[in-house]
Amino acid sequence: MKRKYTLLIYTENHIGLLNRVSIIFTRRKVNIESLTTSPSRHDGIHTFVIVVNTTRDMVEKIQKQIEKQIEVLKAFLYDEDMILSQEVALYKVSTAAIARNNKIEELVRNSNGRILDIEPEYIVIEKTGNQQETQEFLEKLAPYDVHEFIRSGRVVITKPMKRLQDHLKDMQNLGAHKKVFVD
């Protein structure tokens, strides 16, 4: 049965790695729903957060293929109940439409959004939340002539308590073939 899964991948920062990782999904005909990359708190280590909607068996195969990449230090697989996640969404809304209805400030406040920029032609509103929350806010803003909408990829914090640093030490202790960075 298909479900949503999140892969949290720790890597060295090398040119071409993102391409090689995405090809693993392409070859298995699995669409990436969300992708975010960033430096981690460990110097020299970057994170990829990849969200897919597929079967458990398929995502486990993908996880194993990703870990075979020499620059990948560790790839973790999480079910939805094992993570806390957020996305950032930006909405560009017509200033004229807002001027005709003074409820926008109340709507933004009640949705835990915030106004980032006010220009003569438009205002930009920011909202953080899960995908459902940012989509619902888009629907609430629809009457106000939304010119643009963009949502970031998912960022996650895991609920399991074993830290990356502990995994890296385990890899070093096992004599893993990969170079690892440990604080």
Steps between C-alpha positions, in 0.01 A plus 500: 500500500635846408566743783704812561859442617782739582865422431751701701839463333832622639768557238826663417442804279615388155403623154269260319378308805149642481480388137616148585251477788210622287585246229445222756139616533459544124621148423246358743225729364441665839413870498665729755221697670731735690876559510698725730877518537703697751815493712459309827628605841813290433772669294539339159174305519187593307147366526249402237136467605307309235129422521348226285166328471568132435502156661716411798683236298585745222622777731720252690660395170557866413653564843749216448592629152556851636728370775720338234600846377851564630421855623192386695578451867158371608144493368217472751142402415211643700125449511286809551453434872878496558567861396394856561493695175432848371496681169510869422251645254498847345188658352497813281155657529353800320504815714188623320307183590605536861399867507145397400477266800658585834485140630845402369689610812268291717535203263881523509506530879255211555705279267831579677631666186688824470527778247854523360469783249246763401525660157249715307403205275527206741580372846704190580378273777702221662348193663680204654336167565453161347394465138132475589512819708675705233258368235196586716635852546537531121135406463399760761698764309345409162236779514781757536653446156812294573759588233771257607539211739806294585564241765841379618598141536449327831743551786497243777608423851486134594339363814742206546783611727809339348703792367693511176819538701429161664447337160825647371690365800340158443614511137855588607503223759387246241779612267258626236660561161372858489674801643290628790501828687461482878491796739 
